[in-house]
Amino acid sequence: MEEVRAGIDVSKDRLDVFVRPSGKAFVAANDEAGIGDLVVRLAEEGATLVVVEATGGYERPVAAALAAVGLPVAVVNPRQARDFARATGRLAKTDKLDAEILARFAEAVGPEPRPVPDEEAREFAEVLARRRQLVGMLTAEKNRLGSATAEPVKKRIEAHVRWLEKELARTDRDLDGAIGSSPTMRENEALLRSVPGVGPVLARTLLAELPELGALDRRRLAALAGVAPFNRDSGKLRGRRAVWGGRARVRAALYMAALVASRHNPAIRKFYERLLAAGKPKKVALVACMRKLLVILNAMLKHRDLWRSPHALTP
């Protein structure tokens, strides 16, 4: 059977669709009625893979609708699509051209479809994102307070800081409520937080931003989180391996957790000290600890095991 690939360029109000190899192109409104028509048309075309570009959350309704009727859908990083476009010599950029590029990307690369997070997971991720925004605003306002000299300005900043702190506390209660109302999330958070060095920020970031945890092998998961080292070799040159890409928010939370774990988690601390003794730079050793911590957490969720200290296993 002929493989039918479709690309969807998403904007706030419209969805540009391109289907290969037929070359059909059409536009649908990015609302409930438009998405419904789009799903019907792609089902009639017999689409075997639909690629959607991540667009700040505007892609979620159409991706969920496609997944709900069993159409394989892959949400890809915009940088991947642009790099592919440049590699094929397509430098112009319009919504229709972007949809065609996504369809060609689906045809040439065949990204793996992944499950779309359910409504509960999406709501949890939004609350967590709001918490990050509040922490960022609170940090910025406190920095401004330190440099403010005019008394009226200081009073207004202090009032805003108090409001942000109250809003942050309310958001934390919302997160606690979301965890408490979901038996699966509650159990998964308990498993993750049983590891020394893993606090609520990392546990909840992983639950929201890395739903593949516990389902993928360690190499694919490390690449997804952006902690897998990539080779930079050419001919006789052997370049220094480096990590890049992946999910930035997961990587940032892992970094802070690995920093704590390198001091207070016996397994991670021993691993970190061994790398330093072997002459590895501290930053390289810390990234390796991030990767090891992620592998441990992945195995724990996969096998549903609580953390056990290595010291507890020795007679």
Secondary structure, 3 states (H helix, E strand, C coil): CCCCEEEEEECCCEEEEEEECCCCEEEEECCHHHHHHHHHHHHHHCCCEEEEECCCCCCHHHHHHHHHCCCCEEEECHHHHHHHHHHCCCCCCCHHHHHHHHHHHHHHCCCCCCCCCCHHHHHHHHHHHHHHHHHHHHHHHHHHHHHCCCHHHHHHHHHHHHHHHHHHHHHHHHHHHHHHCCHHHHHHHHHHHCCCCCCHHHHHHHHHHCCCCCCCCHHHHHHHHCCCCECCEECCEECCCECCCCCHHHHHHHHHHHHHHHHHCHHHHHHHHHHHHCCCCHHHHHHHHHHHHHHHHHHHHHHCCCCCCHHHHCC
